[in-house]
C-alpha cells in the first residue's frame, strides 16, 4: 500500500513538473497586451533590439494561439517532449502530448506502463490522462485533475509558482523575460525551419533584475524575480528568433535550477490556429486533492 501511495504521489508531481517545464521560467504577467496589438509592427522600422522585442511581445501575445513543439531537460529529474496547440485569448486552453524521455520521472512513468500522457488545459484546471495501469489503481479512472487554486494551497510558494505558470503559459513570456535581461542584443538573421528570422539573445541575472532598464514595469520585474527565485534560478540565458510578422518562432532557455541544469527549446507555428479543449468526463477523472486525501496525504507538499 505504501509503495502504491508513493507511486501515485510521485506520478502526480511528475505531471505538475511537466507542465512547469512547458512554461519554463517565464513571467506570469502578460503586461496587458490586447487584441489591438495583433498587427502591430507591420511596416515598422525598428531602431533598437528593445523596440523590436516590445513589438514582438505585443504581436505574439495578441495572436491568441499557436502550435507548440518543445523539448525540456531538468537535471536528472526528467527530460521530456511536448507537442500540441495552446490558446490564451481567455485563459489558457489547449492540448499537448507529453512524453518523458529520460530521468527519474521517465522511470516512474514506465512503472505505470507508459511514458506518454495527454495534457489538457482549461482556464481553471489542468488534466493529465494516464495509462491503464494507473486506472487500475484509481478505480478505473484515467484522468487526474489539478485545480490551480488547489495547487497554490497544497504547494506553498512552489505551488503558487506552478499555479501562475499553468495559467499563463504563452509564447510572449519568453520575449518579456529577454526584455528583463536589460542587456539584450541582436545576434543576426537566421533561418528557422525555412523561415527568415532575427535572432536576439540575453542573460538574466535574477539579483539584478530590478536594476535593469528593460522597459518593463516595476510589478512585471518583481513578478519575474519572484518566480525565478522560487524555481531556484540565479542566472538564465534566453535566445529567441522572431519572424517578419514580429511573431516568436523559436526560443531557447538555459539555466541552473534547484533541480539541476535546465534547458528548454520550443518552436511556435500556425499562430491563430483554432484551439479547443473539453473537460474530461467526471466519471473518468480523479481529483488530485481528493487522491491525496484517499491516500492519507496531509494536504500539503514539501
Rosetta blueprint (number, residue, H / E / L):
1 X L
2 X H
3 X H
4 X H
5 X H
6 X H
7 X H
8 X H
9 X H
10 X H
11 X H
12 X H
13 X H
14 X H
15 X H
16 X H
17 X H
18 X H
19 X H
20 X H
21 X H
22 X H
23 X H
24 X L
25 X L
26 X L
27 X L
28 X L
29 X L
30 X L
31 X L
32 X L
33 X L
34 X L
35 X H
36 X H
37 X H
38 X L
39 X L
40 X L
41 X L
42 X L
43 X L
44 X L
45 X L
46 X L
47 X L
48 X L
49 X H
50 X H
51 X H
52 X H
53 X H
54 X H
55 X H
56 X H
57 X H
58 X H
59 X H
60 X H
61 X H
62 X H
63 X L
64 X L
65 X E
66 X E
67 X E
68 X E
69 X E
70 X E
71 X E
72 X E
73 X E
74 X E
75 X L
76 X L
77 X L
78 X E
79 X E
80 X E
81 X E
82 X E
83 X E
84 X E
85 X E
86 X E
87 X E
88 X L
89 X L
90 X L
91 X L
92 X L
93 X E
94 X E
95 X E
96 X E
97 X E
98 X E
99 X E
100 X E
101 X E
102 X E
103 X H
104 X H
105 X H
106 X H
107 X H
108 X H
109 X H
110 X H
111 X H
112 X L
113 X L
114 X L
115 X L
116 X E
117 X E
118 X E
119 X E
120 X E
121 X E
122 X E
123 X L
124 X L
125 X E
126 X E
127 X E
128 X E
129 X E
130 X L
131 X L
132 X H
133 X H
134 X H
135 X H
136 X H
137 X H
138 X L
139 X L
140 X L
141 X L
142 X L
143 X E
144 X E
145 X E
146 X E
147 X E
148 X H
149 X H
150 X H
151 X H
152 X H
153 X H
154 X H
155 X H
156 X H
157 X H
158 X H
159 X H
160 X H
161 X H
162 X H
163 X H
164 X H
165 X H
166 X H
167 X H
168 X L
169 X L
170 X L
171 X L
172 X H
173 X H
174 X H
175 X H
176 X H
177 X H
178 X H
179 X H
180 X H
181 X H
182 X L
183 X L
184 X L
185 X E
186 X E
187 X E
188 X E
189 X E
190 X E
191 X E
192 X E
193 X L
194 X L
195 X E
196 X E
197 X E
198 X E
199 X E
200 X E
201 X E
202 X E
203 X E
204 X E
205 X E
206 X H
207 X H
208 X H
209 X H
210 X H
211 X H
212 X L
213 X L
214 X L
215 X L
216 X L
217 X L
218 X H
219 X H
220 X H
221 X H
222 X H
223 X H
224 X H
225 X H
226 X H
227 X H
228 X H
229 X H
230 X H
231 X L
232 X L
233 X L
234 X L
235 X E
236 X E
237 X E
238 X E
239 X E
240 X E
241 X E
242 X E
243 X E
244 X L
245 X L
246 X L
247 X L
248 X E
249 X E
250 X E
251 X E
252 X E
253 X E
254 X E
255 X E
256 X E
257 X E
258 X L
259 X L
260 X E
261 X E
262 X E
263 X E
264 X E
265 X E
266 X E
267 X E
268 X E
269 X E
270 X L
271 X L
272 X L
273 X L
274 X L
275 X L
276 X L
277 X L
278 X L
279 X L
280 X L
281 X L
282 X H
283 X H
284 X H
285 X E
286 X E
287 X E
288 X H
289 X H
290 X H
291 X H
292 X H
293 X H
294 X H
295 X L
296 X L
297 X L
298 X L
299 X L
300 X L
301 X L
302 X L
